[in-house]
Amino acid sequence: MPDRKSSSIENVSTQPALIGTTPNTPSKPVQGELDLSPPASPTPKKRRTQNAAKPKKKRTRAKKGGRSVAKPTPLRWAAIVGVEILALAASALIGIIAVFGRSVHWFAGTSLWSNLLPFAGMVLAVGIANALLLRLWLGMRAKLALISMVLPALLAVFVAAGAGWFAAQDEFGRDLGKLRTLVGGMQEAERNTIAHQVFAAYRRSDLTQMQRIIERAEIYLPTIHEAAKVFDVDPEVMVGIGATESSFYPRDSKDGGRGLFQITAPPKSAIGAVKKHLKVDNLDMLNQRHNTFVAAATLRLYLTQMHDDLFLGLLAYNIGPANGGLRSIMTQYGARDFVTIQPYLQNLPRDYPIRVLTAALAYRLWHREGRLPRYEEGNNAMHIQSVGIPGLHSTEKSAYKEKADSGKNASANQSFSRRSY
């Protein structure tokens, strides 16, 4: 009797293959059957050699408009955004100054309903308008940034350029002056009043004669600028003093004045400072270099005593140290500034600062434009006011003032400015 076990094995081997399977594909053993196939050998892992290069990371690129654009570096991004912020801030400041300056002109007065409240409402309106403009800019900026990261900054620079052009106009200068009057209070109001005295004096001046005086001053300008730099005074004001004192004809006068700046009795501390700087034992007031340096040192001394009040400094320069000088007069009459001291002075010293600054204004106009425009013609009045008065509106002083190479000049200045005459 044949073995049942062997026959069953033969029967299994002779059965046809299952439908849907290939002969070479090993079938998985059915549950209960033995898996007689040899175990599969594991695939060997590839070992990286020491010299093999590591795979490079791909640089991420942001797709904009269907094109792949490299992201800017943090430094470049900060530079672009910084330019944009500065340009927008400058434009906003110019706009705010212009609006507030116009508002001061529109709502000038003391009435609560017709002046103060409308001005406060304008301030509120400016704040709301700036907030709306900022929101509009941020929305537009997002769209521009999708095209190019640089576009918002370029547009901001373009806007700032337009604002800068507007700021260079005389109209903006008037707006700035009105706002300065509002913020400066009583002091700025007095300053503005005296400035118009200077403009009125320029209007009444003989411009032909003034031009001749300025032309005669040309030969002395290098010395004047040198002395003004040493003693930290405005060189244009020094030109005005020389024009008023001698018309740039160096001479001796009947009242004892000598030379270009008509030096009479200069303070001893000023004389000592000039000797120390020029390294001389004696000063000759007919030597125009000595004369100019003594005038600059004297003016600096009086400006220091009058807390850099230009009008009082010029007035003290004219009065001199006689009878205690200007300080004694102000103490006697209780005057605190040029406006309150004027009624107590005679005509000559009272008008002296006005005449000096009128000549200085003429020199500034001549130096800038090569001519002396007539104040009453066309728009010259507004133009001359925008140019400003030397010492009062010192736009030129910084152009002439330079830092000294050593501390000798500064120490000499301090040594006499702290002492009384």
Secondary structure, 3 states (H helix, E strand, C coil): CCCHHHHHHHHHHHCCCCCCCCCCCCCCCCCCCCCCCCCCCCCCCCCCCCCCCCCCCCCCEEEECCEEEECCCHHHHHHHHHHHHHHHHHHHHHHHHHHHHHHHHHCCCCCHHHHHHHHHHHHHHHHHHHHHHHHHHHHHHHHHHHHCCCHHHHHHHHHHHHHHHHHCCHHHHHHHHHHHHHHHHHHHHHHHHHHHHHHHHHHHCCHHHHHHHHHHHHHHHHHHHHHHHHHCCCHHHHHHHHHHHHCCCCEECCCCCEECCCECCCCHHHHHHHHHHHCCCCCCCCCHHHHHHHHHHHHHHHHHHCCCCHHHHHHHHHHCCHHHHHHHHHHHHCCCCHHHHHHHCCHHHHHHHHHHHHHHHHHHHHHHHCCCCCCCCCCHHHHHHHHCCCCCCCCCHHHHCCCCCCCHHHHHHHHHHCCCC
